[in-house]
Protein backbone atom coordinates (compact mmCIF):
# COMPACT_ATOMS: atom_id res chain seq x y z
CA UNK A 1 0.00 0.00 0.00
CA UNK A 2 1.43 3.43 -0.88
CA UNK A 3 1.52 6.30 1.61
CA UNK A 4 -0.97 8.14 -0.66
CA UNK A 5 -3.47 5.28 -0.21
CA UNK A 6 -2.84 4.99 3.54
CA UNK A 7 -3.50 8.71 3.90
CA UNK A 8 -6.71 8.52 1.85
CA UNK A 9 -7.98 5.65 3.98
CA UNK A 10 -7.66 7.80 7.11
CA UNK A 11 -9.90 10.46 5.56
CA UNK A 12 -12.93 8.47 4.41
CA UNK A 13 -16.16 7.56 6.19
CA UNK A 14 -16.68 4.28 4.32
CA UNK A 15 -14.66 1.55 2.67
CA UNK A 16 -16.38 -0.62 0.08
CA UNK A 17 -14.93 -3.73 -1.50
CA UNK A 18 -14.58 -7.46 -1.89
CA UNK A 19 -14.40 -8.92 1.63
CA UNK A 20 -10.74 -10.12 1.63
CA UNK A 21 -9.57 -6.64 0.60
CA UNK A 22 -11.75 -4.89 3.18
CA UNK A 23 -10.12 -7.11 5.81
CA UNK A 24 -6.74 -5.53 5.03
CA UNK A 25 -7.92 -1.97 5.76
CA UNK A 26 -6.90 -0.92 9.30
CA UNK A 27 -9.95 -0.49 11.52
CA UNK A 28 -10.60 2.79 13.35
CA UNK A 29 -13.53 4.52 15.06
CA UNK A 30 -15.97 6.05 12.60
CA UNK A 31 -14.97 3.96 9.60
CA UNK A 32 -17.85 1.96 8.16
CA UNK A 33 -16.91 -1.21 6.29
CA UNK A 34 -19.01 -2.60 3.44
CA UNK A 35 -17.76 -6.04 2.44
CA UNK A 36 -19.28 -7.78 -0.56
CA UNK A 37 -18.84 -11.06 -2.41
CA UNK A 38 -16.91 -11.63 -5.60
CA UNK A 39 -18.23 -10.85 -9.13
CA UNK A 40 -20.67 -8.13 -8.01
CA UNK A 41 -18.49 -5.23 -9.10
CA UNK A 42 -21.28 -3.01 -10.43
CA UNK A 43 -23.47 -3.44 -7.34
CA UNK A 44 -20.48 -2.59 -5.19
CA UNK A 45 -19.68 0.48 -7.32
CA UNK A 46 -23.29 1.69 -7.10
CA UNK A 47 -23.28 1.31 -3.33
CA UNK A 48 -20.16 3.47 -3.16
CA UNK A 49 -21.61 6.06 -5.54
CA UNK A 50 -24.89 6.17 -3.60
CA UNK A 51 -23.00 6.88 -0.38
CA UNK A 52 -20.88 9.54 -2.07
CA UNK A 53 -23.93 11.20 -3.61
CA UNK A 54 -25.36 11.47 -0.10
CA UNK A 55 -22.30 13.46 0.96
CA UNK A 56 -20.19 10.67 2.45
CA UNK A 57 -16.50 10.19 1.68
CA UNK A 58 -16.00 6.70 0.29
CA UNK A 59 -13.01 4.56 -0.67
CA UNK A 60 -13.52 1.57 -2.97
CA UNK A 61 -10.64 -0.84 -2.42
CA UNK A 62 -9.18 -3.47 -4.75
CA UNK A 63 -6.30 -5.90 -4.48
CA UNK A 64 -3.24 -4.84 -6.47
CA UNK A 65 -3.87 -1.77 -8.60
CA UNK A 66 -7.54 -0.74 -8.85
CA UNK A 67 -6.78 0.43 -12.39
CA UNK A 68 -5.56 -3.00 -13.60
CA UNK A 69 -8.51 -5.42 -13.61
CA UNK A 70 -9.58 -3.84 -10.33
CA UNK A 71 -12.57 -1.73 -9.35
CA UNK A 72 -11.66 1.55 -11.11
CA UNK A 73 -13.34 0.71 -14.42
CA UNK A 74 -16.40 -0.70 -12.69
CA UNK A 75 -16.83 2.56 -10.76
CA UNK A 76 -16.62 4.63 -13.95
CA UNK A 77 -19.07 2.21 -15.61
CA UNK A 78 -21.61 2.63 -12.82
CA UNK A 79 -20.97 6.39 -12.72
CA UNK A 80 -22.16 6.76 -16.33
CA UNK A 81 -25.64 6.89 -14.78
CA UNK A 82 -26.62 10.58 -14.79
CA UNK A 83 -27.78 10.18 -11.19
CA UNK A 84 -24.10 10.23 -10.23
CA UNK A 85 -23.11 13.23 -12.35
CA UNK A 86 -22.01 15.22 -9.30
CA UNK A 87 -19.87 12.51 -7.70
CA UNK A 88 -16.12 13.13 -8.02
CA UNK A 89 -14.05 10.00 -8.63
CA UNK A 90 -10.30 9.87 -8.05
CA UNK A 91 -8.12 6.82 -8.67
CA UNK A 92 -5.04 6.11 -6.54
CA UNK A 93 -2.62 3.60 -8.05
CA UNK A 94 -1.24 0.56 -6.23
CA UNK A 95 1.18 -2.24 -6.95
CA UNK A 96 -0.47 -4.56 -9.46
CA UNK A 97 -0.31 -8.34 -9.18
CA UNK A 98 1.72 -8.57 -12.39
CA UNK A 99 4.40 -6.30 -10.92
CA UNK A 100 4.47 -8.22 -7.64
CA UNK A 101 4.88 -11.56 -9.42
CA UNK A 102 7.41 -10.12 -11.86
CA UNK A 103 9.57 -8.68 -9.06
CA UNK A 104 9.53 -11.95 -7.11
CA UNK A 105 10.61 -13.82 -10.25
CA UNK A 106 13.26 -11.31 -11.34
CA UNK A 107 12.55 -9.08 -14.34
CA UNK A 108 10.33 -11.04 -16.76
CA UNK A 109 8.46 -7.90 -17.94
CA UNK A 110 11.66 -5.98 -18.58
CA UNK A 111 10.72 -5.59 -22.26
CA UNK A 112 7.53 -5.00 -24.26
CA UNK A 113 4.63 -6.89 -22.69
CA UNK A 114 0.86 -7.34 -22.70
CA UNK A 115 -1.62 -7.95 -19.89
CA UNK A 116 -4.76 -9.96 -20.63
CA UNK A 117 -7.60 -11.35 -18.54
CA UNK A 118 -8.62 -14.87 -19.59
CA UNK A 119 -12.10 -14.47 -18.14
CA UNK A 120 -14.89 -14.70 -20.70
CA UNK A 121 -17.39 -13.32 -18.20
CA UNK A 122 -17.20 -9.84 -19.81
CA UNK A 123 -15.90 -10.52 -23.30
CA UNK A 124 -16.46 -13.26 -25.88
CA UNK A 125 -13.82 -15.99 -25.86
CA UNK A 126 -13.01 -15.51 -29.59
CA UNK A 127 -11.88 -11.95 -28.73
CA UNK A 128 -9.50 -13.36 -26.12
CA UNK A 129 -8.18 -15.93 -28.60
CA UNK A 130 -7.58 -13.29 -31.25
CA UNK A 131 -5.64 -11.20 -28.74
CA UNK A 132 -3.54 -14.15 -27.63
CA UNK A 133 -2.63 -14.95 -31.24
CA UNK A 134 -1.64 -11.32 -31.90
CA UNK A 135 0.46 -11.09 -28.72
CA UNK A 136 2.21 -14.39 -29.39
CA UNK A 137 2.96 -13.48 -33.00
CA UNK A 138 4.41 -10.14 -31.92
CA UNK A 139 6.61 -11.99 -29.37
CA UNK A 140 5.46 -9.87 -26.43
CA UNK A 141 5.82 -11.11 -22.87
CA UNK A 142 2.29 -12.00 -21.73
CA UNK A 143 0.86 -11.59 -18.23
CA UNK A 144 -2.39 -13.47 -17.64
CA UNK A 145 -4.96 -12.37 -15.06
CA UNK A 146 -7.92 -14.58 -14.09
CA UNK A 147 -6.48 -17.72 -15.72
CA UNK A 148 -9.15 -19.93 -14.14
CA UNK A 149 -11.89 -20.13 -11.55
CA UNK A 150 -13.75 -23.02 -9.95
CA UNK A 151 -16.21 -23.15 -12.85
CA UNK A 152 -13.88 -21.90 -15.56
CA UNK A 153 -11.03 -24.30 -16.25
CA UNK A 154 -11.01 -24.73 -20.03
CA UNK A 155 -9.50 -21.31 -20.89
CA UNK A 156 -6.02 -22.05 -19.60
CA UNK A 157 -6.04 -25.43 -21.41
CA UNK A 158 -6.97 -23.70 -24.67
CA UNK A 159 -4.47 -20.89 -24.04
CA UNK A 160 -1.56 -23.27 -23.54
CA UNK A 161 -2.44 -25.06 -26.80
CA UNK A 162 -2.85 -21.77 -28.69
CA UNK A 163 0.43 -20.30 -27.44
CA UNK A 164 2.31 -23.50 -28.34
CA UNK A 165 1.32 -22.84 -31.97
CA UNK A 166 3.59 -19.77 -31.83
CA UNK A 167 6.07 -20.24 -29.03
CA UNK A 168 8.70 -22.90 -28.34
CA UNK A 169 7.87 -25.65 -25.79
CA UNK A 170 10.70 -24.42 -23.54
CA UNK A 171 9.31 -20.87 -23.34
CA UNK A 172 9.73 -19.77 -19.72
CA UNK A 173 6.52 -19.54 -17.66
CA UNK A 174 6.21 -18.00 -14.19
CA UNK A 175 3.24 -18.95 -12.02
CA UNK A 176 2.70 -16.70 -9.03
CA UNK A 177 0.13 -17.68 -6.43
CA UNK A 178 -1.10 -15.38 -3.65
CA UNK A 179 1.94 -13.18 -4.23
CA UNK A 180 2.25 -10.41 -1.64
CA UNK A 181 0.53 -12.54 1.03
CA UNK A 182 2.00 -14.78 3.72
CA UNK A 183 1.16 -17.96 1.79
CA UNK A 184 2.72 -16.79 -1.48
CA UNK A 185 4.45 -19.20 -3.82
CA UNK A 186 6.23 -18.98 -7.14
CA UNK A 187 6.84 -21.70 -9.71
CA UNK A 188 9.00 -21.39 -12.80
CA UNK A 189 8.23 -23.89 -15.53
CA UNK A 190 7.92 -24.04 -19.33
CA UNK A 191 5.02 -23.62 -21.71
CA UNK A 192 4.99 -27.34 -22.55
CA UNK A 193 5.25 -28.47 -18.91
CA UNK A 194 2.66 -26.03 -17.56
CA UNK A 195 0.00 -28.11 -15.80
CA UNK A 196 -3.42 -26.51 -16.34
CA UNK A 197 -4.84 -28.52 -13.42
CA UNK A 198 -2.54 -26.62 -11.07
CA UNK A 199 -3.95 -23.23 -12.07
CA UNK A 200 -6.76 -21.54 -10.17
CA UNK A 201 -8.09 -18.04 -9.47
CA UNK A 202 -5.27 -17.23 -7.06
CA UNK A 203 -2.69 -17.55 -9.84
CA UNK A 204 -1.14 -14.97 -12.11
CA UNK A 205 0.92 -16.27 -15.03
CA UNK A 206 3.72 -14.63 -16.95
CA UNK A 207 4.53 -16.31 -20.28
CA UNK A 208 7.95 -15.26 -21.50
CA UNK A 209 8.87 -13.89 -24.89
CA UNK A 210 11.27 -15.97 -26.99
CA UNK A 211 14.18 -14.14 -25.35
CA UNK A 212 13.04 -14.61 -21.73
CA UNK A 213 15.60 -16.68 -19.83
CA UNK A 214 16.60 -18.07 -16.44
CA UNK A 215 19.72 -17.24 -14.46
CA UNK A 216 21.90 -19.94 -12.89
CA UNK A 217 20.04 -19.38 -9.62
CA UNK A 218 16.59 -19.69 -11.24
CA UNK A 219 15.57 -16.05 -11.59
CA UNK A 220 13.69 -15.08 -14.73
CA UNK A 221 14.38 -12.01 -16.85
CA UNK A 222 13.66 -10.66 -20.32
CA UNK A 223 16.44 -8.73 -22.05
CA UNK A 224 15.70 -5.15 -22.97
CA UNK A 225 17.20 -5.75 -26.39
CA UNK A 226 15.88 -7.65 -29.41
CA UNK A 227 18.67 -8.99 -31.64
CA UNK B 1 7.85 4.69 -2.93
CA UNK B 2 6.61 1.62 -1.04
CA UNK B 3 7.51 0.97 2.60
CA UNK B 4 9.43 -2.11 1.41
CA UNK B 5 11.64 0.13 -0.76
CA UNK B 6 12.06 2.76 1.98
CA UNK B 7 13.17 0.04 4.39
CA UNK B 8 15.64 -1.41 1.88
CA UNK B 9 17.16 2.01 1.30
CA UNK B 10 17.95 2.35 5.02
CA UNK B 11 19.91 -0.92 4.95
CA UNK B 12 22.29 -0.40 2.02
CA UNK B 13 25.77 1.09 1.87
CA UNK B 14 25.43 2.43 -1.69
CA UNK B 15 22.79 3.70 -4.06
CA UNK B 16 23.51 3.59 -7.77
CA UNK B 17 21.35 5.16 -10.47
CA UNK B 18 20.57 7.85 -12.99
CA UNK B 19 21.21 11.19 -11.27
CA UNK B 20 17.60 12.49 -11.03
CA UNK B 21 16.52 9.26 -9.28
CA UNK B 22 19.50 9.31 -6.90
CA UNK B 23 18.45 12.83 -5.92
CA UNK B 24 15.16 11.46 -4.57
CA UNK B 25 16.85 9.05 -2.16
CA UNK B 26 16.96 10.56 1.38
CA UNK B 27 20.54 11.29 2.44
CA UNK B 28 21.97 9.82 5.64
CA UNK B 29 25.41 9.26 7.16
CA UNK B 30 27.23 6.30 5.66
CA UNK B 31 25.24 6.14 2.44
CA UNK B 32 27.40 6.50 -0.67
CA UNK B 33 25.66 7.87 -3.75
CA UNK B 34 26.75 6.98 -7.28
CA UNK B 35 24.93 9.14 -9.81
CA UNK B 36 25.39 8.45 -13.50
CA UNK B 37 24.14 9.89 -16.79
CA UNK B 38 21.35 8.53 -18.94
CA UNK B 39 21.73 5.59 -21.40
CA UNK B 40 24.65 3.95 -19.55
CA UNK B 41 22.54 1.24 -17.93
CA UNK B 42 25.06 -1.59 -18.29
CA UNK B 43 27.97 0.46 -16.90
CA UNK B 44 25.79 1.43 -13.97
CA UNK B 45 24.73 -2.18 -13.40
CA UNK B 46 28.38 -3.34 -13.48
CA UNK B 47 29.36 -0.69 -10.95
CA UNK B 48 26.62 -1.96 -8.62
CA UNK B 49 27.62 -5.59 -9.15
CA UNK B 50 31.31 -4.79 -8.56
CA UNK B 51 30.44 -3.15 -5.25
CA UNK B 52 28.21 -6.07 -4.25
CA UNK B 53 30.88 -8.60 -5.18
CA UNK B 54 33.25 -6.76 -2.84
CA UNK B 55 30.80 -7.35 0.00
CA UNK B 56 28.92 -4.05 -0.05
CA UNK B 57 25.14 -3.80 0.10
CA UNK B 58 23.92 -1.90 -2.95
CA UNK B 59 20.57 -0.57 -4.18
CA UNK B 60 20.15 0.29 -7.86
CA UNK B 61 17.31 2.78 -8.17
CA UNK B 62 14.99 3.50 -11.11
CA UNK B 63 12.10 5.86 -11.63
CA UNK B 64 8.73 4.09 -11.59
CA UNK B 65 9.02 0.31 -11.42
CA UNK B 66 12.58 -0.99 -11.94
CA UNK B 67 10.99 -4.04 -13.61
CA UNK B 68 9.15 -2.01 -16.28
CA UNK B 69 11.73 -0.45 -18.63
CA UNK B 70 13.80 0.28 -15.52
CA UNK B 71 17.15 -1.05 -14.32
CA UNK B 72 16.14 -4.59 -13.30
CA UNK B 73 16.74 -6.16 -16.72
CA UNK B 74 20.01 -4.30 -17.18
CA UNK B 75 21.27 -5.67 -13.85
CA UNK B 76 20.40 -9.25 -14.84
CA UNK B 77 22.04 -8.65 -18.22
CA UNK B 78 25.27 -7.48 -16.62
CA UNK B 79 25.07 -10.27 -14.03
CA UNK B 80 25.26 -12.92 -16.77
CA UNK B 81 29.03 -12.40 -16.52
CA UNK B 82 30.33 -15.36 -14.49
CA UNK B 83 32.39 -12.91 -12.42
CA UNK B 84 29.14 -11.99 -10.67
CA UNK B 85 27.91 -15.56 -10.07
CA UNK B 86 27.90 -15.08 -6.30
CA UNK B 87 26.01 -11.76 -6.24
CA UNK B 88 22.39 -12.09 -5.05
CA UNK B 89 19.92 -9.82 -6.89
CA UNK B 90 16.49 -8.99 -5.49
CA UNK B 91 13.92 -6.79 -7.28
CA UNK B 92 11.49 -4.61 -5.30
CA UNK B 93 8.52 -3.38 -7.30
CA UNK B 94 7.40 0.24 -7.49
CA UNK B 95 4.61 2.21 -9.11
CA UNK B 96 5.26 2.27 -12.84
CA UNK B 97 4.81 5.40 -14.94
CA UNK B 98 1.97 3.79 -16.88
CA UNK B 99 0.03 3.22 -13.66
CA UNK B 100 0.68 6.74 -12.43
CA UNK B 101 -0.53 8.28 -15.70
CA UNK B 102 -3.49 5.89 -15.88
CA UNK B 103 -4.63 6.73 -12.35
CA UNK B 104 -4.37 10.48 -12.97
CA UNK B 105 -6.47 10.09 -16.14
CA UNK B 106 -9.07 7.72 -14.64
CA UNK B 107 -8.97 4.04 -15.64
CA UNK B 108 -7.70 3.83 -19.24
CA UNK B 109 -5.93 0.47 -18.67
CA UNK B 110 -8.99 -1.10 -17.05
CA UNK B 111 -9.05 -3.79 -19.77
CA UNK B 112 -6.47 -5.81 -21.74
CA UNK B 113 -3.46 -3.66 -22.56
CA UNK B 114 0.09 -3.68 -23.90
CA UNK B 115 3.17 -1.71 -22.90
CA UNK B 116 5.77 -0.92 -25.56
CA UNK B 117 8.92 1.18 -25.69
CA UNK B 118 9.26 3.15 -28.93
CA UNK B 119 13.01 3.42 -28.58
CA UNK B 120 14.96 1.72 -31.34
CA UNK B 121 18.18 1.95 -29.36
CA UNK B 122 17.90 -1.71 -28.30
CA UNK B 123 15.62 -3.25 -30.93
CA UNK B 124 15.18 -2.79 -34.69
CA UNK B 125 12.40 -0.39 -35.65
CA UNK B 126 10.63 -3.02 -37.84
CA UNK B 127 10.15 -5.13 -34.70
CA UNK B 128 8.45 -2.18 -33.00
CA UNK B 129 6.25 -1.60 -36.05
CA UNK B 130 5.20 -5.25 -36.18
CA UNK B 131 4.26 -5.11 -32.50
CA UNK B 132 2.27 -1.91 -32.94
CA UNK B 133 0.32 -3.46 -35.85
CA UNK B 134 -0.46 -6.58 -33.80
CA UNK B 135 -1.56 -4.58 -30.74
CA UNK B 136 -3.76 -2.25 -32.81
CA UNK B 137 -5.38 -5.15 -34.69
CA UNK B 138 -6.13 -6.91 -31.40
CA UNK B 139 -7.71 -3.67 -30.09
CA UNK B 140 -5.59 -3.59 -26.94
CA UNK B 141 -5.07 -0.37 -25.01
CA UNK B 142 -1.47 0.68 -25.70
CA UNK B 143 0.89 2.41 -23.28
CA UNK B 144 3.97 3.90 -24.91
CA UNK B 145 7.26 4.40 -23.05
CA UNK B 146 10.12 6.44 -24.54
CA UNK B 147 7.98 7.98 -27.29
CA UNK B 148 10.75 10.43 -28.27
CA UNK B 149 14.05 11.94 -27.24
CA UNK B 150 16.00 14.97 -28.40
CA UNK B 151 17.55 13.03 -31.28
CA UNK B 152 14.69 10.57 -31.82
CA UNK B 153 11.55 12.31 -33.05
CA UNK B 154 10.43 10.28 -36.07
CA UNK B 155 9.10 7.24 -34.15
CA UNK B 156 6.06 8.98 -32.72
CA UNK B 157 5.24 10.47 -36.13
CA UNK B 158 5.40 6.99 -37.70
CA UNK B 159 3.47 5.45 -34.81
CA UNK B 160 0.59 7.89 -35.11
CA UNK B 161 0.36 7.16 -38.86
CA UNK B 162 0.54 3.39 -38.30
CA UNK B 163 -2.10 3.35 -35.57
CA UNK B 164 -4.47 5.45 -37.70
CA UNK B 165 -4.46 2.58 -40.22
CA UNK B 166 -6.30 0.51 -37.59
CA UNK B 167 -7.92 2.89 -35.13
CA UNK B 168 -10.52 5.64 -35.57
CA UNK B 169 -9.30 9.27 -35.65
CA UNK B 170 -11.24 10.01 -32.46
CA UNK B 171 -9.52 7.25 -30.47
CA UNK B 172 -8.81 8.69 -27.03
CA UNK B 173 -5.16 9.48 -26.27
CA UNK B 174 -3.75 10.42 -22.86
CA UNK B 175 -0.41 12.22 -22.68
CA UNK B 176 1.15 12.29 -19.24
CA UNK B 177 4.21 14.43 -18.68
CA UNK B 178 6.39 14.27 -15.54
CA UNK B 179 3.55 12.49 -13.75
CA UNK B 180 4.24 12.02 -10.05
CA UNK B 181 6.42 15.15 -9.92
CA UNK B 182 5.54 18.70 -8.94
CA UNK B 183 5.48 19.89 -12.57
CA UNK B 184 3.21 17.08 -13.79
CA UNK B 185 0.66 17.66 -16.53
CA UNK B 186 -1.92 15.58 -18.31
CA UNK B 187 -3.48 16.15 -21.72
CA UNK B 188 -6.37 14.19 -23.19
CA UNK B 189 -6.64 14.35 -26.96
CA UNK B 190 -7.39 12.07 -29.91
CA UNK B 191 -5.23 9.97 -32.19
CA UNK B 192 -5.82 12.32 -35.13
CA UNK B 193 -5.18 15.48 -33.10
CA UNK B 194 -2.09 14.19 -31.30
CA UNK B 195 0.73 16.64 -32.05
CA UNK B 196 4.02 14.72 -32.40
CA UNK B 197 5.98 17.95 -31.91
CA UNK B 198 4.61 18.19 -28.36
CA UNK B 199 6.01 14.78 -27.37
CA UNK B 200 9.40 14.38 -25.70
CA UNK B 201 11.22 11.99 -23.39
CA UNK B 202 9.28 13.15 -20.34
CA UNK B 203 5.99 11.91 -21.85
CA UNK B 204 4.16 8.64 -21.47
CA UNK B 205 1.25 8.03 -23.85
CA UNK B 206 -1.79 5.83 -23.46
CA UNK B 207 -3.64 5.14 -26.71
CA UNK B 208 -7.15 3.92 -26.01
CA UNK B 209 -8.84 0.82 -27.37
CA UNK B 210 -11.90 1.36 -29.54
CA UNK B 211 -14.06 1.26 -26.40
CA UNK B 212 -12.01 3.76 -24.37
CA UNK B 213 -14.14 6.81 -23.56
CA UNK B 214 -14.30 10.10 -21.66
CA UNK B 215 -16.65 11.00 -18.85
CA UNK B 216 -18.55 14.29 -18.80
CA UNK B 217 -15.85 15.71 -16.55
CA UNK B 218 -13.05 14.60 -18.88
CA UNK B 219 -11.79 11.46 -17.14
CA UNK B 220 -10.76 8.56 -19.37
CA UNK B 221 -11.70 4.91 -18.81
CA UNK B 222 -11.84 1.65 -20.69
CA UNK B 223 -14.79 -0.67 -20.00
CA UNK B 224 -13.98 -4.10 -18.62
CA UNK B 225 -16.41 -5.61 -21.11
CA UNK B 226 -16.17 -6.14 -24.87
CA UNK B 227 -19.55 -6.20 -26.58
HADDOCK unambig.tbl for C-alpha pairs under 7 A between the chains (distance, minus, plus):
assign (segid A and resid 1 and name CA) (segid B and resid 2 and name CA) 6.89 0.50 0.50
assign (segid A and resid 2 and name CA) (segid B and resid 1 and name CA) 6.86 0.50 0.50
assign (segid A and resid 2 and name CA) (segid B and resid 2 and name CA) 5.49 0.50 0.50
assign (segid A and resid 67 and name CA) (segid B and resid 103 and name CA) 6.66 0.50 0.50
assign (segid A and resid 67 and name CA) (segid B and resid 107 and name CA) 5.33 0.50 0.50
assign (segid A and resid 67 and name CA) (segid B and resid 109 and name CA) 6.34 0.50 0.50
assign (segid A and resid 67 and name CA) (segid B and resid 110 and name CA) 5.38 0.50 0.50
assign (segid A and resid 68 and name CA) (segid B and resid 109 and name CA) 6.15 0.50 0.50
assign (segid A and resid 68 and name CA) (segid B and resid 110 and name CA) 5.22 0.50 0.50
assign (segid A and resid 69 and name CA) (segid B and resid 110 and name CA) 5.55 0.50 0.50
assign (segid A and resid 69 and name CA) (segid B and resid 111 and name CA) 6.40 0.50 0.50
assign (segid A and resid 72 and name CA) (segid B and resid 107 and name CA) 5.83 0.50 0.50
assign (segid A and resid 73 and name CA) (segid B and resid 107 and name CA) 5.63 0.50 0.50
assign (segid A and resid 73 and name CA) (segid B and resid 110 and name CA) 5.40 0.50 0.50
assign (segid A and resid 73 and name CA) (segid B and resid 221 and name CA) 6.30 0.50 0.50
assign (segid A and resid 73 and name CA) (segid B and resid 222 and name CA) 6.52 0.50 0.50
assign (segid A and resid 73 and name CA) (segid B and resid 223 and name CA) 5.92 0.50 0.50
assign (segid A and resid 73 and name CA) (segid B and resid 224 and name CA) 6.42 0.50 0.50
assign (segid A and resid 76 and name CA) (segid B and resid 221 and name CA) 6.93 0.50 0.50
assign (segid A and resid 77 and name CA) (segid B and resid 223 and name CA) 6.77 0.50 0.50
assign (segid A and resid 91 and name CA) (segid B and resid 103 and name CA) 5.08 0.50 0.50
assign (segid A and resid 91 and name CA) (segid B and resid 104 and name CA) 6.78 0.50 0.50
assign (segid A and resid 91 and name CA) (segid B and resid 106 and name CA) 6.11 0.50 0.50
assign (segid A and resid 92 and name CA) (segid B and resid 103 and name CA) 5.86 0.50 0.50
assign (segid A and resid 93 and name CA) (segid B and resid 99 and name CA) 6.21 0.50 0.50
assign (segid A and resid 93 and name CA) (segid B and resid 100 and name CA) 6.32 0.50 0.50
assign (segid A and resid 93 and name CA) (segid B and resid 103 and name CA) 5.69 0.50 0.50
assign (segid A and resid 94 and name CA) (segid B and resid 95 and name CA) 6.73 0.50 0.50
assign (segid A and resid 95 and name CA) (segid B and resid 94 and name CA) 6.72 0.50 0.50
assign (segid A and resid 95 and name CA) (segid B and resid 95 and name CA) 6.02 0.50 0.50
assign (segid A and resid 99 and name CA) (segid B and resid 93 and name CA) 6.21 0.50 0.50
assign (segid A and resid 100 and name CA) (segid B and resid 93 and name CA) 6.31 0.50 0.50
assign (segid A and resid 103 and name CA) (segid B and resid 67 and name CA) 6.65 0.50 0.50
assign (segid A and resid 103 and name CA) (segid B and resid 91 and name CA) 5.07 0.50 0.50
assign (segid A and resid 103 and name CA) (segid B and resid 92 and name CA) 5.87 0.50 0.50
assign (segid A and resid 103 and name CA) (segid B and resid 93 and name CA) 5.69 0.50 0.50
assign (segid A and resid 104 and name CA) (segid B and resid 91 and name CA) 6.78 0.50 0.50
assign (segid A and resid 106 and name CA) (segid B and resid 91 and name CA) 6.11 0.50 0.50
assign (segid A and resid 107 and name CA) (segid B and resid 67 and name CA) 5.33 0.50 0.50
assign (segid A and resid 107 and name CA) (segid B and resid 72 and name CA) 5.84 0.50 0.50
assign (segid A and resid 107 and name CA) (segid B and resid 73 and name CA) 5.63 0.50 0.50
assign (segid A and resid 109 and name CA) (segid B and resid 67 and name CA) 6.33 0.50 0.50
assign (segid A and resid 109 and name CA) (segid B and resid 68 and name CA) 6.16 0.50 0.50
assign (segid A and resid 110 and name CA) (segid B and resid 67 and name CA) 5.38 0.50 0.50
assign (segid A and resid 110 and name CA) (segid B and resid 68 and name CA) 5.23 0.50 0.50
assign (segid A and resid 110 and name CA) (segid B and resid 69 and name CA) 5.53 0.50 0.50
assign (segid A and resid 110 and name CA) (segid B and resid 73 and name CA) 5.41 0.50 0.50
assign (segid A and resid 111 and name CA) (segid B and resid 69 and name CA) 6.38 0.50 0.50
assign (segid A and resid 112 and name CA) (segid B and resid 115 and name CA) 5.62 0.50 0.50
assign (segid A and resid 112 and name CA) (segid B and resid 116 and name CA) 4.63 0.50 0.50
assign (segid A and resid 112 and name CA) (segid B and resid 117 and name CA) 6.49 0.50 0.50
assign (segid A and resid 113 and name CA) (segid B and resid 114 and name CA) 5.70 0.50 0.50
assign (segid A and resid 113 and name CA) (segid B and resid 115 and name CA) 5.39 0.50 0.50
assign (segid A and resid 113 and name CA) (segid B and resid 116 and name CA) 6.72 0.50 0.50
assign (segid A and resid 114 and name CA) (segid B and resid 113 and name CA) 5.68 0.50 0.50
assign (segid A and resid 114 and name CA) (segid B and resid 114 and name CA) 3.93 0.50 0.50
assign (segid A and resid 114 and name CA) (segid B and resid 115 and name CA) 6.09 0.50 0.50
assign (segid A and resid 115 and name CA) (segid B and resid 112 and name CA) 5.62 0.50 0.50
assign (segid A and resid 115 and name CA) (segid B and resid 113 and name CA) 5.37 0.50 0.50
assign (segid A and resid 115 and name CA) (segid B and resid 114 and name CA) 6.09 0.50 0.50
assign (segid A and resid 116 and name CA) (segid B and resid 112 and name CA) 4.62 0.50 0.50
assign (segid A and resid 116 and name CA) (segid B and resid 113 and name CA) 6.71 0.50 0.50
assign (segid A and resid 117 and name CA) (segid B and resid 112 and name CA) 6.49 0.50 0.50
assign (segid A and resid 122 and name CA) (segid B and resid 224 and name CA) 6.69 0.50 0.50
assign (segid A and resid 122 and name CA) (segid B and resid 225 and name CA) 4.50 0.50 0.50
assign (segid A and resid 122 and name CA) (segid B and resid 226 and name CA) 6.36 0.50 0.50
assign (segid A and resid 123 and name CA) (segid B and resid 225 and name CA) 5.40 0.50 0.50
assign (segid A and resid 123 and name CA) (segid B and resid 226 and name CA) 4.66 0.50 0.50
assign (segid A and resid 123 and name CA) (segid B and resid 227 and name CA) 6.54 0.50 0.50
assign (segid A and resid 130 and name CA) (segid B and resid 138 and name CA) 6.54 0.50 0.50
assign (segid A and resid 131 and name CA) (segid B and resid 138 and name CA) 5.07 0.50 0.50
assign (segid A and resid 134 and name CA) (segid B and resid 134 and name CA) 5.25 0.50 0.50
assign (segid A and resid 134 and name CA) (segid B and resid 135 and name CA) 6.84 0.50 0.50
assign (segid A and resid 134 and name CA) (segid B and resid 138 and name CA) 6.31 0.50 0.50
assign (segid A and resid 135 and name CA) (segid B and resid 134 and name CA) 6.85 0.50 0.50
assign (segid A and resid 138 and name CA) (segid B and resid 130 and name CA) 6.54 0.50 0.50
assign (segid A and resid 138 and name CA) (segid B and resid 131 and name CA) 5.07 0.50 0.50
assign (segid A and resid 138 and name CA) (segid B and resid 134 and name CA) 6.32 0.50 0.50
assign (segid A and resid 221 and name CA) (segid B and resid 73 and name CA) 6.30 0.50 0.50
assign (segid A and resid 221 and name CA) (segid B and resid 76 and name CA) 6.92 0.50 0.50
assign (segid A and resid 222 and name CA) (segid B and resid 73 and name CA) 6.53 0.50 0.50
assign (segid A and resid 223 and name CA) (segid B and resid 73 and name CA) 5.92 0.50 0.50
assign (segid A and resid 223 and name CA) (segid B and resid 77 and name CA) 6.78 0.50 0.50
assign (segid A and resid 224 and name CA) (segid B and resid 73 and name CA) 6.41 0.50 0.50
assign (segid A and resid 224 and name CA) (segid B and resid 122 and name CA) 6.72 0.50 0.50
assign (segid A and resid 225 and name CA) (segid B and resid 122 and name CA) 4.52 0.50 0.50
assign (segid A and resid 225 and name CA) (segid B and resid 123 and name CA) 5.43 0.50 0.50
assign (segid A and resid 226 and name CA) (segid B and resid 122 and name CA) 6.36 0.50 0.50
assign (segid A and resid 226 and name CA) (segid B and resid 123 and name CA) 4.67 0.50 0.50
assign (segid A and resid 227 and name CA) (segid B and resid 123 and name CA) 6.55 0.50 0.50
